[in-house]
Amino acid sequence: MMRLDYAGRRATTGSGRVWGSMMKLAGLILAGAVLLAVFLIGLFVVLPIMLVGGIALAFYLRRRLRQAQRRQPRNGVIDVEYTVIERR
């Protein structure tokens, strides 16, 4: 004959069952609130900062590229300085 030991298990009847369900529900609600908070912070804080940063970077790179193109002569000749080193 097989014996079952229920001493290690929690009570599954009465108020223990209600409190267990309430704790699971509270955990589920808390997890949902945390997920919603992360989503909203990402949507309303991180995303606008990234968009503004990306637009600012595009304008900055465009300005630097225009400055670099203005410095080069239009006739294709590269203006450089040479240093002559004499060997004896």
Beta strands, then each sheet from edge to edge (+ up, - down):
end
